[in-house]
Amino acid sequence: MNPHAMLALGTVLAAPFVHAEDRVRVILNGALSPTTQSFSQTLTYTEYLETATLNAQLETKSTFSPDVGAQVQVFRKLGVFVAFTSSNRDEKGHFSASLPHPLYLDRPRSIEGDLSGFRYKERAFHLDLAFGGASGHFDYALFAGVSAVLVEAYLVDRGRYDQTYPYDSVTLREVPPRAVKNNPTGFNVGGRLDYRFGRSRRFGLGVQLRFSAATARLETPDSSTVKVDAGGLLAGIGTRLYF
C-alpha cells in the first residue's frame, strides 16, 4: 500500500478517539437551586362519625447544594457524563381545617395556622450524553439524559388539638409532619464552560447550568396522592480535574 495512503488511513482511524490525557473530566460544583416547589394537600379522615378535612399549602425555599460528576470522552466530541446532585430545603406553609363537633352534626369547628419544622429533600443521579470540545484554554460541553430522583417531602398528618365543653372551639397543639418518599424518573439538559490553567492544563474552573424535571407522586395518610414537580434549575461553579 502507498505510504501516503497508509498514513491517511491511520489518521482516519485514530481521529474518532480522544487522547488518554483528555479522556476524563471530574466536575466538583457548589450550586444554587433557585427553583422552589409548591404543592398542596387535602387530608380527610373520620372523626365523631363525620369527615374532618385539613387543607395545606406548602412551598420549599431555594438552597445551595453539591453537584459532582465525571465525564468520559468515548468518540470524538461525544462522551458519557454521570453526576449526582443533592439538596435539602425548608418547607414553609399554611393550613386550614374543618373539624366535626363531638355533640352536634353539621356544626364543624374551623382552625388555621402556619406550618413549621417541615423539610424537603432531593437526591438525583443523572446519566447523560455530552457533546463538547475545546478552544485554547477553554472547554465546553452540552449534555442531556435521564435523571433518577429520590424525593422525600414532609406532608401534614392529622392535627392534634385540645377542646373543652361546650366544644365549640378548639386549641391547636400541633400539625405533625409525615415524611413521604417517591422515586420518579425524569430528564435533564444543560451546559458547561470551563477554563484550564497552566501548561499541563490538569486543573480548571468552570460554570455549569442544569435543568431537570421529574414528577413525584407522594401518598398521603388517607391514600390520596400529592404531585410534586421535582428538579428545576441548578446553577453551579467549581473546580475541574483532567486525567
C-alpha positions in Angstrom: 0.0 0.0 0.0 1.2 3.5 -0.8 2.9 5.1 2.3 0.7 8.2 2.0 -2.4 6.1 1.8 -1.3 4.2 4.9 -0.7 7.5 6.8 -4.1 8.8 5.8 -5.8 5.6 6.9 -4.1 5.7 10.2 -5.1 9.3 10.7 -8.8 8.5 10.0 -8.8 5.5 12.3 -7.2 7.5 15.1 -9.3 10.7 14.7 -12.5 9.5 16.3 -10.9 8.9 19.7 -9.6 11.5 22.2 -6.2 11.3 23.7 -6.0 9.4 27.0 -4.9 12.5 28.9 -8.1 14.3 27.8 -10.5 11.4 28.3 -11.7 12.0 31.9 -13.0 15.2 33.5 -14.1 15.4 37.1 -16.6 18.2 37.9 -17.0 19.5 41.5 -19.5 22.2 41.9 -21.2 24.2 44.5 -24.7 25.0 43.1 -27.6 27.3 43.7 -31.1 25.8 43.4 -33.3 29.0 42.9 -36.3 27.0 41.8 -38.9 26.4 44.5 -41.5 23.6 44.6 -45.1 24.5 45.6 -47.7 21.8 46.3 -51.0 21.4 48.1 -52.5 18.6 50.2 -56.0 17.8 51.3 -56.3 15.3 54.1 -59.6 13.8 55.1 -60.4 11.4 57.9 -63.4 10.3 60.0 -63.9 11.9 63.4 -67.1 11.8 65.5 -68.8 9.9 62.7 -68.3 12.8 60.3 -65.5 13.8 57.9 -62.7 16.1 59.1 -60.8 18.0 56.4 -57.3 19.6 56.6 -56.0 21.6 53.6 -52.4 22.6 53.4 -50.3 24.7 51.0 -46.6 24.0 51.1 -43.6 25.7 49.4 -39.9 24.9 49.5 -37.2 27.5 49.8 -34.2 28.0 47.5 -30.9 26.4 48.6 -27.2 25.7 47.9 -26.2 22.1 47.2 -23.3 20.0 46.0 -23.2 18.9 42.3 -20.5 16.4 41.4 -19.8 14.3 38.4 -17.4 12.8 35.9 -17.4 12.9 32.1 -15.6 10.3 29.9 -15.0 11.1 26.3 -15.5 8.0 24.1 -15.8 9.1 20.5 -14.5 12.4 19.0 -16.5 15.1 20.8 -19.1 12.7 22.3 -18.9 11.5 25.9 -20.8 10.0 28.8 -21.5 12.3 31.8 -22.6 10.9 35.1 -23.5 13.2 38.0 -25.0 13.4 41.5 -26.9 16.3 43.0 -28.3 16.7 46.4 -30.5 19.4 48.1 -32.1 19.9 51.5 -34.7 22.6 51.8 -37.0 24.0 54.4 -40.7 23.9 53.7 -43.0 26.8 54.7 -46.8 26.6 54.6 -50.2 27.3 55.8 -53.2 25.1 56.7 -56.9 25.3 57.4 -59.0 22.6 59.0 -62.7 21.8 59.4 -63.3 19.6 62.5 -66.6 17.9 63.3 -68.3 18.8 66.6 -68.5 16.0 69.2 -72.1 16.8 70.2 -73.8 18.1 67.0 -73.9 17.1 63.4 -73.1 19.6 60.7 -71.5 22.1 63.1 -67.8 22.0 62.2 -65.2 23.9 64.1 -62.6 25.8 62.0 -58.9 26.4 62.7 -56.0 27.6 60.7 -52.3 28.5 61.1 -48.8 28.3 59.8 -46.7 25.2 59.4 -43.1 25.0 60.6 -40.4 22.3 61.0 -41.1 20.8 57.6 -38.3 19.6 55.3 -37.9 18.6 51.7 -35.0 16.5 50.3 -33.9 15.6 46.7 -31.2 13.2 45.6 -30.7 12.8 41.9 -28.5 10.7 39.7 -28.0 11.9 36.1 -26.8 9.8 33.2 -26.2 12.0 30.1 -24.7 12.0 26.6 -22.3 15.0 26.4 -21.1 16.8 23.3 -18.1 19.0 23.8 -14.9 20.4 22.6 -12.0 22.8 23.4 -10.5 26.0 22.1 -7.3 27.1 23.7 -7.7 27.0 27.5 -11.5 26.8 27.2 -13.6 23.6 27.3 -17.3 23.4 26.6 -20.0 20.7 26.8 -23.7 20.4 26.2 -25.4 17.4 27.7 -28.8 15.8 28.1 -30.1 12.5 29.5 -32.2 10.8 32.2 -32.5 11.6 35.9 -33.4 9.1 38.7 -34.6 11.2 41.6 -35.3 10.3 45.2 -37.8 12.8 46.7 -38.6 12.9 50.4 -41.1 15.6 51.5 -42.9 16.3 54.7 -46.7 16.3 54.4 -49.3 17.1 57.1 -50.8 14.4 59.3 -53.9 14.7 61.5 -53.9 17.8 63.6 -53.7 17.4 67.4 -55.8 19.8 69.4 -57.4 20.4 72.8 -61.1 21.2 73.4 -63.3 21.9 76.4 -67.0 21.9 76.9 -69.1 23.1 75.1 -66.6 22.1 72.4 -67.5 25.0 70.1 -63.8 25.8 69.5 -60.5 24.0 69.6 -57.0 25.0 70.6 -54.3 23.6 68.3 -51.4 21.8 69.8 -49.6 20.8 66.5 -49.9 19.6 62.9 -47.3 16.9 62.8 -45.2 16.3 59.7 -45.2 13.0 58.0 -42.2 12.0 55.8 -43.2 10.5 52.4 -40.8 9.2 49.7 -41.1 8.6 46.0 -38.6 7.7 43.2 -39.6 9.3 39.9 -37.5 9.2 36.7 -37.2 12.3 34.5 -34.8 14.1 32.3 -32.1 16.8 32.4 -30.4 19.1 30.0 -27.5 21.6 30.5 -24.2 23.0 29.5 -20.8 23.8 30.9 -18.0 26.2 30.2 -14.5 25.6 31.8 -11.1 27.3 31.8 -7.9 25.2 32.2 -4.9 26.7 34.0 -1.2 26.2 33.4 0.8 24.4 30.8 -0.3 20.9 31.9 -3.9 22.1 32.0 -4.8 19.4 34.6 -6.8 21.9 36.7 -9.5 24.3 35.9 -12.5 26.3 37.0 -15.9 26.4 35.4 -19.6 27.2 35.4 -22.5 24.9 34.7 -26.2 25.1 34.2 -28.5 22.1 34.5 -32.3 21.9 34.3 -34.0 18.7 35.4 -37.6 17.7 35.7 -39.5 14.7 37.3 -42.9 14.3 38.8 -43.0 12.7 42.3 -46.3 11.2 43.5 -46.4 11.2 47.3 -49.0 9.0 49.0 -50.8 10.7 51.9 -52.1 9.1 55.1 -55.6 8.9 53.6 -54.2 7.1 50.4 -54.6 10.1 48.1 -51.7 11.4 46.1 -49.8 14.7 46.1 -47.9 15.6 43.0 -44.6 17.4 43.3 -42.6 18.8 40.4 -39.1 17.8 41.4 -35.9 19.2 39.9 -35.6 22.7 38.4 -32.7 24.9 37.5 -29.3 24.3 39.1 -26.5 26.9 38.6 -23.1 25.8 39.7 -19.5 26.9 39.8 -16.5 24.9 40.9 -13.2 23.1 40.1 -12.3 20.8 37.3 -9.7 18.0 37.2 -8.5 16.4 34.0 -6.9 13.0 33.5 
